[in-house]
Amino acid sequence: MLSKILFINFGKFKFKEAEILFEEYLSRLKRYVKTEVKEIRIKKDEPQYMESVREKFLQAIKGSRIMIFSESANSVTSSGFAKLVENTEGILSVVVGTSWGYPGYILEKADYSLNFGKMTLPHELVRVLTAEQLYRAFTIIKGEGYHK
C-alpha cells in the first residue's frame, strides 16, 4: 500500500477555483494517506525552460513510482485505478505536465501513464481530477459509499 502521495506541479495555480477544488480533495485524501505538494517553478511555460528544472525534478521523485497523464495513454475505470493504487507500494509521485506536456526525462521515468479521455484538458483541471480520483480510489478500497 502507498505510504505517501507526492503531487508535483510546475508552477502555481492560476485559477483560484481550481485550486480550491484541488485543496478540497487533497484534504479528503489526507484521511487515507500522507500527502505532499511540491511546486517546481519554471521561468516560463515553454518547453526549453523545462530543462532548467531537470535536477530539481529528479531529486523530488527519488525513490518513488511516477504517474503521468497523457491523451495517448491507456484509459482505466475508477475501479481499475483503485486496484492500481492498492497494488502500488511506497511513494507515488503524481506529475501533471505543463501546457506543453512532458519533456523526455519525465516520460522516461514514468511507471504509469494514464488518461482521462482522448481530449486535451487544461493541466490545472487535471490536477483537480487526479486528486479527486485518488480520493475516490481510497473510498473504493475501503468500501465506503462515495463511489456509486
C-alpha positions in Angstrom: 0.0 0.0 0.0 1.1 3.6 -0.5 2.9 5.4 2.3 2.7 8.8 0.6 1.4 10.6 -2.5 3.5 13.4 -3.7 1.9 15.8 -6.2 4.5 17.5 -8.4 3.2 20.6 -10.1 5.1 23.0 -12.4 4.1 26.4 -11.1 1.2 27.7 -9.0 -2.5 27.6 -9.8 -3.7 30.5 -12.0 -7.4 29.8 -11.4 -8.4 30.2 -7.7 -11.5 27.9 -8.3 -9.3 25.0 -9.5 -7.0 25.5 -6.5 -10.0 25.4 -4.1 -11.3 22.2 -5.6 -7.8 20.6 -5.5 -7.3 21.6 -1.9 -10.8 20.1 -1.0 -9.9 16.7 -2.5 -6.4 16.9 -1.0 -7.9 17.4 2.5 -10.2 14.4 1.9 -7.3 12.3 0.7 -5.2 13.0 3.8 -7.6 10.8 5.8 -6.2 7.8 4.0 -2.6 8.6 3.1 0.2 11.1 3.8 0.3 13.7 1.0 2.7 16.4 -0.1 2.6 19.0 -2.8 5.8 20.2 -4.5 5.7 23.1 -6.9 8.6 23.3 -9.2 8.9 26.8 -10.6 9.8 27.3 -14.2 10.7 30.6 -15.6 8.2 30.3 -18.4 5.7 27.7 -19.6 7.7 26.8 -22.7 9.5 23.6 -23.5 13.0 25.0 -23.4 12.6 26.1 -19.8 11.8 22.5 -18.6 15.5 21.5 -19.0 16.4 24.0 -16.3 14.4 22.1 -13.6 15.6 18.6 -14.6 17.7 18.2 -11.4 15.0 19.6 -9.1 12.5 17.2 -10.6 14.8 14.1 -10.4 15.6 15.0 -6.7 11.9 15.3 -6.0 11.0 11.9 -7.4 13.9 9.9 -5.9 12.7 6.6 -4.6 9.1 6.9 -5.8 6.8 5.5 -8.5 5.9 8.0 -11.2 2.4 8.6 -12.6 1.8 10.9 -15.6 -1.2 11.7 -17.7 -1.4 11.8 -21.5 -4.2 11.8 -24.0 -2.3 9.0 -25.8 -2.1 6.8 -22.7 -4.4 4.0 -21.6 -7.8 4.7 -20.1 -8.8 3.0 -16.8 -12.0 2.8 -14.9 -12.2 4.2 -11.4 -12.3 0.7 -10.0 -9.3 -0.3 -12.1 -7.5 2.8 -10.9 -8.3 1.8 -7.3 -6.7 -1.6 -7.9 -3.6 0.1 -9.3 -3.4 2.4 -6.2 -4.0 -0.5 -3.9 -1.1 -2.5 -5.5 1.4 0.3 -5.6 3.9 0.3 -2.8 5.8 3.2 -1.2 5.6 6.7 -2.5 3.6 7.6 -5.6 4.7 10.8 -7.4 1.8 12.2 -9.4 3.2 14.5 -12.1 0.9 16.8 -14.1 2.7 18.3 -17.1 2.6 21.9 -18.3 0.5 23.1 -21.2 3.3 21.7 -23.4 3.2 18.2 -21.9 6.3 16.5 -20.5 9.9 16.6 -21.5 11.6 13.3 -22.4 13.3 13.0 -19.0 9.9 12.8 -17.3 8.4 10.4 -19.9 11.4 8.1 -19.4 10.9 7.9 -15.7 7.1 7.2 -15.8 5.9 3.9 -14.2 2.2 4.7 -15.0 0.8 6.7 -17.9 -3.0 7.2 -17.8 -5.6 9.4 -19.4 -8.9 10.9 -18.5 -10.1 10.5 -22.1 -8.8 11.4 -25.6 -9.5 15.1 -25.2 -6.8 17.5 -24.2 -7.6 19.0 -20.8 -6.2 22.1 -19.1 -3.4 21.0 -16.8 -5.0 22.7 -13.8 -8.1 20.7 -14.2 -6.0 17.5 -14.5 -4.6 18.3 -11.0 -8.2 18.5 -9.7 -9.3 15.3 -11.5 -6.2 13.5 -10.2 -6.8 14.4 -6.6 -10.5 13.5 -6.9 -9.8 10.1 -8.5 -7.2 9.3 -5.9 -9.7 10.1 -3.2 -12.3 8.0 -5.0 -9.8 5.2 -5.3 -9.3 5.1 -1.5 -13.0 5.1 -0.8 -13.4 2.2 -3.2 -10.5 0.3 -1.5 -12.1 1.0 1.9 -15.6 0.0 0.7 -17.0 3.5 1.5 -20.1 4.9 -0.2 -18.5 7.8 -2.2 -18.2 5.8 -5.4 -21.5 4.7 -6.7 
